[in-house]
Amino acid sequence: MPRPQRLLTTTAFAMCLFVPLASLANAQWANTAETKQPNAPDQKPAFKEQTRAAQPEKMPSLQKTVVADDLPHLWSMEILPDGRLLVAAKEGAMHIIADGKAGPALEGVPEVSSDGQGGLLDIALAPDFESSGNIYFSFSEPRDGGNGTSVASAKLVQNGDTAVLEDTRVIFRQMPTYDGDKHFGSRLAFGPAGELFVTVGERSDAEMRGQSQDTASGLGKVFRIDTSGKPFEGNPFVGKDNALPEIWSYGHRNIQSATIDGDGRLWTVEHGPKGGDELNLPKAGLNYGWPIITYGIEYSGGTVGEGLTAKEGMEQPVYYWDPVIGPSGMAYYSSDAIPEWKGSLIIGGLVTQGLVVLKLENDKVVSEGRLPLEARIRDVKIDKDGSVYAVTEERGGGKSQILKLSPEA
């Protein structure tokens, strides 16, 4: 593979990571990554460092290179064992990227509903991909009466420079179907026992969002299924009346970031309203509150519901942002290659246009660092050598790039 063009010197890249203190508008947040006024200034965190944690003492000096440019509008990527990249384009095509170029669209991808926030969404390689070739992907599926988030499996069959999806079949459908174009989610993450976590949205509109609280509905949920789409053994609602057995947790808004940490646990970040993006560690059967409790406000400026941020029986987020970061894509960093980031969650920022790095200790956020990339970040992945890959997108559905961030040799 030709060496990608180096875009920034290490020194210049490191210097751009910090905002000069003299430029901060409010000394109260002089040591935090977020310095703008919150949208809901009267809302208070439930515990210390639930929001606006201190910046890290040190951010790494990294080299940024462009792995691939002039790509269609991408939503996700996976790194194949041979180092090539499998990517999903929002409009409904998959490609394999090699030597910086996207190959032809793979046959075998089903029709997608790509209006609004819909499209071909996340991709996940099966845990046994190297032997089976199986992949899983989520997409907004056109249906009678509307659409919904669905999950499909397929076998990626590679023959030299060509590849095709075979035996494509839908294994799981979020129900009910709804005629809308927002809040499909969706991320896929395999747990250590081979369980597949599927995150979805609650379809946004006021008449639908309340179904996040209804365990008989598939809106606003995290699901845990097996590779055939059936409820995973031990799910909290198996055998309970008027509850979907695939549900793992509920009360979510629109989850577009999910990853598994070093202990095999699922972490998610969901889009909140205007101020109210939140990091959660979803646990079996628990209610994460939307739309009854939330930080932030409606986009119109009014309160969400009664304006509550806490209620008995509903979980607090581990962390929240006001203003929002616009989370999409997330990876847990366990490599020694970038020691400053080891044990951190690395989140793509659509609004903040870069990476948001949360250092965790005892399941709490102890620092938040931001690495500006001057582009909306849609997905994040970690290579086996510890390099960080970031998928960019142009606002309004334009082209994408794939960036690689790595330490200096």
C-alpha positions in Angstrom: 0.0 0.0 0.0 1.4 3.4 -0.9 2.3 5.5 2.1 -0.6 8.0 2.7 0.1 11.7 2.6 1.1 13.1 6.0 -1.1 16.1 6.7 0.2 17.6 9.9 3.5 17.6 11.6 3.6 16.0 15.0 4.3 19.4 16.7 1.5 21.1 14.9 -0.9 18.3 15.6 -0.1 18.3 19.3 -0.4 22.1 19.5 -3.9 22.1 18.2 -5.2 19.8 20.9 -5.6 22.5 23.6 -7.6 25.8 23.7 -5.5 28.7 25.1 -6.8 29.6 28.5 -6.8 33.2 27.6 -9.5 32.6 25.0 -11.9 30.9 27.4 -15.1 32.8 27.9 -15.8 31.4 31.3 -13.1 30.7 33.9 -15.4 28.2 35.6 -14.6 25.8 32.8 -11.0 26.8 32.2 -9.8 23.2 32.6 -12.5 21.4 30.8 -12.8 20.4 27.1 -16.2 22.0 26.8 -16.2 25.8 27.5 -19.5 26.9 26.0 -22.6 27.7 28.1 -24.9 24.8 28.6 -28.4 24.8 27.0 -29.9 24.0 30.3 -27.9 26.0 32.9 -30.2 25.2 35.8 -29.7 21.5 35.5 -27.1 20.1 37.9 -25.2 16.8 37.6 -26.2 14.0 40.0 -22.6 13.4 41.1 -19.1 14.9 40.6 -17.6 14.7 37.2 -20.9 13.4 35.6 -20.2 16.2 33.0 -17.3 18.5 32.1 -14.6 16.4 33.6 -11.1 17.9 33.6 -8.9 17.7 30.6 -6.1 15.1 30.7 -2.7 16.2 31.9 -1.2 15.1 28.6 -2.6 14.4 25.1 -0.5 12.3 22.7 1.4 13.6 19.7 0.1 11.7 16.7 0.6 11.5 13.0 -2.6 11.9 10.9 -2.7 10.3 7.5 -5.4 9.8 4.9 -5.9 6.1 4.2 -8.6 6.7 1.5 -10.2 9.8 0.0 -13.1 10.7 -2.2 -15.3 7.9 -0.9 -19.1 7.7 -1.0 -20.9 8.9 2.2 -19.9 6.2 4.6 -21.6 5.2 7.9 -19.3 2.4 9.2 -16.2 0.4 8.7 -14.5 -2.8 9.8 -10.8 -3.8 9.5 -10.4 -7.2 7.8 -7.7 -9.6 9.1 -5.6 -8.9 6.0 -5.6 -5.1 6.7 -8.1 -4.1 4.1 -11.2 -2.2 5.1 -14.9 -3.2 4.7 -17.1 -0.1 4.6 -20.8 0.6 4.4 -22.1 3.5 2.4 -25.3 5.1 3.7 -27.0 4.9 0.3 -26.9 1.1 0.5 -23.6 -0.3 -0.8 -20.6 -2.1 0.7 -17.1 -1.8 -0.6 -13.7 -3.2 0.2 -11.0 -0.6 0.4 -7.5 -1.7 -0.7 -4.5 0.5 -1.5 -6.5 3.6 -0.7 -9.3 2.9 -3.3 -12.8 1.5 -2.9 -13.5 -1.6 -4.9 -16.9 -2.2 -6.7 -20.1 -2.4 -4.7 -20.6 -5.9 -3.3 -23.5 -7.9 -4.6 -25.9 -9.3 -2.0 -26.8 -6.1 -0.1 -30.6 -5.8 0.4 -32.6 -2.7 -0.4 -32.3 0.1 2.2 -34.4 3.1 3.0 -31.8 5.9 2.9 -34.0 9.0 3.3 -33.1 11.2 6.3 -31.1 9.3 8.9 -31.8 6.0 7.3 -29.5 3.8 5.2 -27.0 1.0 5.4 -25.7 1.4 9.0 -23.3 -0.6 11.0 -21.1 -3.7 10.1 -19.7 -6.3 12.5 -17.4 -9.2 11.7 -18.5 -12.4 13.3 -16.2 -13.6 16.2 -15.2 -16.5 14.0 -14.9 -14.4 10.8 -11.5 -15.8 9.9 -12.9 -19.3 9.5 -16.6 -18.6 8.7 -16.4 -15.4 6.7 -19.7 -14.3 8.3 -20.6 -10.7 8.8 -23.6 -8.9 10.4 -25.0 -5.5 9.4 -27.8 -3.2 10.4 -29.9 -1.1 8.0 -33.1 0.8 7.7 -35.4 -1.7 6.0 -38.2 -0.6 3.7 -41.4 -2.3 4.8 -45.2 -2.2 4.2 -46.4 0.9 5.9 -42.9 2.4 6.6 -39.5 1.2 7.7 -37.5 0.0 10.7 -34.0 -1.0 11.8 -33.2 -4.6 10.8 -30.1 -6.8 11.2 -28.9 -9.2 8.5 -26.2 -11.8 8.3 -24.2 -12.8 5.2 -21.0 -14.6 4.2 -18.3 -12.4 2.7 -16.8 -14.5 -0.1 -13.6 -13.2 -1.5 -11.9 -14.3 -4.7 -8.8 -12.3 -5.5 -9.7 -8.7 -6.0 -13.5 -9.4 -6.0 -15.9 -10.1 -3.3 -19.6 -10.8 -2.9 -22.1 -11.4 -0.1 -23.8 -14.8 -0.1 -26.6 -16.2 1.9 -27.8 -12.8 3.0 -30.8 -13.1 5.3 -32.5 -10.8 7.8 -32.3 -12.3 11.2 -33.9 -9.6 13.4 -36.4 -6.7 12.9 -37.1 -3.9 15.3 -40.8 -3.5 15.6 -43.2 -1.8 15.2 -42.7 -0.5 11.7 -43.1 3.3 11.4 -43.2 5.7 8.5 -40.4 8.1 9.5 -36.8 9.0 8.5 -35.1 9.6 11.9 -33.5 7.7 14.9 -32.8 4.3 13.5 -29.6 3.9 15.7 -27.7 1.7 15.1 -24.6 -0.1 16.3 -23.6 -3.7 16.5 -21.2 -5.2 19.1 -20.3 -8.8 19.9 -19.8 -9.6 23.5 -17.3 -12.2 24.9 -19.9 -15.1 24.9 -20.8 -14.5 21.3 -23.9 -12.4 22.0 -24.7 -9.7 19.6 -25.8 -6.3 21.1 -28.0 -4.3 18.7 -28.7 -0.6 19.5 -31.7 1.2 18.0 -33.5 4.5 18.2 -37.0 5.5 19.2 -37.9 7.1 15.8 -37.8 10.6 17.2 -41.4 11.8 16.7 -43.4 12.8 19.7 -46.1 10.2 19.1 -43.4 7.4 19.1 -40.8 8.4 21.7 -42.8 7.2 24.7 -42.4 3.6 23.4 -38.9 3.8 24.8 -40.5 3.0 28.1 -42.6 0.2 26.8 -41.0 -3.3 27.0 -43.6 -4.6 24.5 -42.1 -2.2 21.9 -38.8 -2.4 20.1 -38.3 1.3 20.0 -35.5 2.9 22.1 -33.9 -0.3 23.2 -30.7 -2.3 23.4 -31.2 -5.9 22.2 -29.1 -8.9 23.0 -29.5 -11.7 20.4 -27.6 -14.8 19.2 -26.3 -15.1 15.7 -29.6 -16.5 14.4 -31.5 -13.5 15.8 -33.1 -15.3 18.7 -33.1 -13.9 22.3 -29.7 -14.6 24.0 -29.9 -17.0 26.9 -30.3 -15.2 30.2 -31.9 -12.0 28.8 -33.8 -10.2 31.5 -37.3 -10.2 29.9 -37.4 -13.8 28.7 -40.6 -15.4 29.8 -42.2 -12.2 31.1 -45.6 -11.1 29.9 -45.9 -8.2 27.5 -42.1 -7.9 27.1 -39.9 -8.6 24.1 -37.4 -11.3 25.1 -34.6 -9.8 23.0 -34.5 -6.6 25.1 -31.4 -6.0 27.2 -32.1 -2.5 28.4 -34.6 0.2 27.6 -35.5 3.9 27.9 -32.9 5.0 25.3 -33.2 7.8 22.7 -30.9 7.1 19.7 -27.8 5.1 20.2 -25.2 5.5 17.4 -22.1 4.6 19.5 -21.4 1.2 21.1 -18.4 -0.8 22.1 -17.2 -3.7 24.4 -14.6 -2.8 27.0 -11.7 -4.9 28.3 -14.0 -6.6 30.8 -16.4 -7.7 28.1 -19.1 -5.1 29.0 -21.2 -3.0 26.6 -20.8 0.8 26.7 -23.1 3.1 24.7 -23.4 6.8 23.9 -26.7 8.1 22.7 -27.8 11.3 21.1 -29.8 13.4 23.5 -32.0 16.4 22.8 -30.4 19.9 22.7 -27.8 19.2 25.4 -28.1 15.7 26.8 -25.9 13.3 24.9 -25.1 10.5 27.4 -22.7 7.7 28.1 -24.2 4.6 29.6 -23.0 1.2 30.8 -26.3 -0.6 30.0 -27.2 -3.4 32.4 -29.7 -6.2 32.2 -33.3 -5.0 32.5 -32.6 -1.5 33.6 -34.5 1.7 32.5 -32.4 4.6 31.3 -35.1 7.1 31.4 -35.9 8.6 28.0 -38.1 10.6 27.6 -39.2 10.9 31.2 -35.8 12.0 32.5 -33.0 13.6 30.5 -30.5 16.3 30.5 -30.9 19.0 28.0 -34.0 20.6 26.4 -36.1 20.3 23.3 -34.7 21.7 20.1 -37.5 24.2 20.3 -36.2 25.5 23.6 -38.8 24.0 25.9 -38.4 21.3 28.5 -38.6 17.7 27.6 -41.7 16.4 29.4 -41.7 17.7 32.9 -38.1 18.7 32.7 -36.9 16.0 35.1 -33.3 14.8 35.2 -33.8 12.1 37.8 -36.5 9.7 39.0 -36.6 6.7 41.2 -36.3 3.5 39.2 -34.4 5.2 36.3 -30.7 5.1 35.8 -28.4 8.1 35.7 -25.9 8.3 32.8 -22.3 7.7 33.7 -21.6 11.0 31.9 -23.4 13.6 29.8 -22.7 16.5 27.5 -24.4 19.9 27.3 -23.8 21.2 24.7 -23.8 18.0 22.7 -20.9 16.3 20.9 -23.1 14.5 18.4 -21.8 11.0 19.1 -21.3 8.4 16.4 -19.0 5.4 16.6 -16.9 4.4 19.6 -14.0 2.1 20.4 -12.4 1.0 23.7 -8.7 1.6 23.6 -6.7 -1.2 25.2 -3.4 -1.0 23.3 0.0 0.2 24.7 0.7 2.0 21.4 -0.8 5.3 22.6 -0.3 5.0 26.4 -2.1 8.2 27.2 -5.3 6.6 25.8 -5.1 3.2 27.3 -8.3 2.4 29.2 -10.2 5.1 27.4 -13.4 5.3 25.3 -12.7 7.0 22.0 -15.9 8.5 20.5 -16.6 10.1 17.2 -18.0 13.6 17.3 -20.3 14.8 14.5 -20.8 18.2 16.2 -17.4 18.6 17.8 -15.7 17.4 14.5 -13.1 15.2 16.0 -12.5 12.5 18.6 -13.7 12.7 22.2 -11.5 10.7 24.6 -12.9 9.7 28.0 -10.5 8.2 30.5 -12.2 5.7 32.8 -11.4 4.7 36.3 -13.8 2.5 38.4 -16.5 3.1 35.7 -16.3 6.9 36.1 -15.0 9.5 33.7 -11.9 11.1 35.2 -10.9 13.2 32.2 -12.2 14.3 28.8 -9.9 15.2 26.0 -10.7 16.3 22.5 -8.7 15.8 19.4 -9.9 18.1 16.6 -10.0 16.7 13.1 -11.9 19.4 11.3 -14.4 16.9 10.1 -17.6 15.1 11.2 -16.6 11.7 12.6 -19.1 8.9 11.8 -17.2 5.8 13.0 -14.1 4.8 15.0 -12.1 1.6 14.9 -8.8 0.4 16.5 -6.3 -1.6 14.4 -4.3 -4.5 15.9 -1.2 -2.2 16.0 -3.0 0.3 18.1 -3.6 2.8 15.4 -7.0 4.6 15.4 -9.1 4.8 12.3 -11.8 7.5 11.9 -14.4 7.7 9.2 -15.4 11.2 8.2 -18.4 12.6 6.5 -19.3 15.9 4.9 -22.4 17.6 6.2 -25.4 17.1 4.0 -24.3 13.7 2.8 -21.2 14.4 0.8 -18.0 12.4 0.5 -16.1 10.6 3.2 -12.5 10.0 4.1 -10.8 7.4 6.3 -8.1 8.9 8.6 -5.5 7.0 10.5 -4.0 8.3 13.7 -0.8 6.7 14.9 2.2 7.5 17.2 5.4 8.7 15.6 7.8 6.0 14.8 
